Amino acid sequence: MSRIWRKGLSISVPGPQPGGTIDRQITEEASLVIPATGDLRVEALALEGETVAQGQPLFRDLRHDGLITCAPMAGRVARLDIDSARRLRQVTLFHEPGAGRYERSPLPLDQRDLQTLTEHLRAAGLWQLLRARPFGGLADPARPPAAIFVMALDTRPGAPDPRRALDGQEAHFASGLAALAALTAQTEGPIFLCHREGAAPVQGPGPRIRLLPAAPLHPWGLAGLHIHAQRPATPDRPVWDIAAEDVAAIGALLDTGLLPETRLVSLTGTGLRETRLVRCQPWADLRGLCQGHVRPGQNTILSGSLLEGRPARWLLGTDRQATITAYHPSHGRGHWFLSALSHAARPLPLIPTAALEQSMGGALPAVALLRAIASGDAETAQTLGVLSLLPEDLALADYVTGAEPRLSALLAALLARMAEEEAA
Amino acid sequence: MNRGLWDRETVAALLLIAALPLALTWLVLDGPFGLLRLAVFLVTAGVWHLVWMLARAQPPSLAGALTALALAVLAPGELGPVALLLSTSFGVIVAELAFGGWGRNVLNPATVTLAFMGFGFPAAPWPDLAVQLGWASWAMLAIGLAFGVLPGPVVLGALGTLGLAALAGLPFGGAMPALCVGLALLVADPVASATTPLGRWLNGALYGGLCVLFLAFWQDAAPVQIAVSAALLASLAAPLFDEISIALWLRRRNRRHG
């Protein structure tokens, strides 16, 4: 019943839509760059100049026990920049196909219990694919989740269809789902599998796996609103979410002992001559992927969709798309009076329109929530369910209303403050 | 760089576009005198917007023109210049600019101005609105709803209540144009009306209900006076309706999720 009233928007990026053939392309370089504000303390497990196999441990997180990051492709460690405080700044790999793949032993079915699985995933570098709410960030094994949301639907403009990413990996996906169910064994929490209406990726779901069909309207292809509606996240009962392709990666690791080499990534935007669907490694070089496909002139490369993408050279985190847009230089500073006017009354007032309502999916009192976020009212925002949301969930509202400063940035600041208070 | 359309000034411009049929009909009916009247309100509201821009760096808004139009159509005639300037300034400043400009206000500035005129200068006669204006306001409501800049449930709630009363045989006796113009220009304001679905239905229904009540029991009131009073009370109650709606939503949610 409630699904009839679901609202949302479908935004099409200018230019061709993703589809057609999938090319496989491993770029010559792959890199992870930690922004200046990041604070990742690590111990190197491979040295600069050393050749590593795909999936071989690269460094260990010093703050989180047993959390290891592995090489996304076979190659030589060209640069490993760790400062004197053991803060990681940058890792860069050069592709060397001869280095092969790093093999682990498959985990037998009878050993897939909570403890072993957690350690296994953390040691293989797949634990980082799980994202925890409230506040986002790494999933904490000490706080078992009330539910895990698997997203087999992605409604971001220009996003690749997760169903295509799962083609031929159904068995791995099923064993990945079973592994997630083992991770929530303690709380008996359900695994929600969110998919496009009429296109369930599994036929006979397991006992604790619940199908969650949704219309392909943004933002219903993001985990935030589903979590808000089904199982609101609280500090005591966190909720995790993960993309369907990453679940298949977990299954592949457990069944075969190998980490998948690629992920399905779409390249869209006005700066491209044609839209591309590629299978490339994580941390891929976006310039390498675009080479020969961009229009002449200056372009900006965003990792992520048009709505929430960040300018980047390398494919960031768990992003599955990159947007290439024509570069618009800022129009200078303008007259001092206009700039004073435009900087005085921030945040800009929100006018409640149908567009704003739709951009929040119609599932919550949108105007009240956005006003609470804009004014930094943590208490009201928490009552209205802000703990289930992450900045990406407000990217559409930002886009639609042209909000300044961006509501997603305000939400990020609010969540950081709430997390600090929670930790204190 | 990448941004949509629906910022404050776009919405204000779309509201003005939606109001064009109403404004043109009214200008045709009232002629040059109407134009002069509109100009006076435009200048008064515009001057205050400029003053607040210079003194408080508060960007002026196209919504000021909408306020001026509502005042020109609905304000009592034969007000002296002092009374007119005083009440317009009161409404524009106290109801809109002091709160930080359009988008942050709690009440519609035109509603406040008209109520101030009604209470402060009760001898001034309220205008009689021609029946064409009533139809033109339907056009405004339709365009505004199509663009999504007017709150649908408010409009439907009000029209529904009025329609029910008409079916029940309440004598409207020529009050319909004033009630519809009041709904279009004063009540169905996206900023000052309620923002939650249930709140909006209640908000619209309260306006309709108050209009019906005043028509039945307020013997010597002019139609515009009834519309303005109902609009003022309905928009004063809007935050309450939002509170009720959110409280009910939270209760349902807590029952479901524990």
Interface residues (C-beta under 8 A of the other chain):
Chain A: R231 P232 T300 L306 L307 T325 H328 A340 L341 S342 A344 A345 L348 P349 L350 I351 P352 T353 A354 A355 L356 P365 A366 V367 A368 T383 L384 G385 D398 Y399 V400 T401 G402 A403
Chain B: M1 N2 R3 G4 L5 W6 D7 R8 V11 M53 R56 A57 Q58 P59 G100 G101 W102 G103 R104 G148 V149 P151 G152 P190 V191 T195 T196 D242 S245 I246 W249 L250 R253 H257
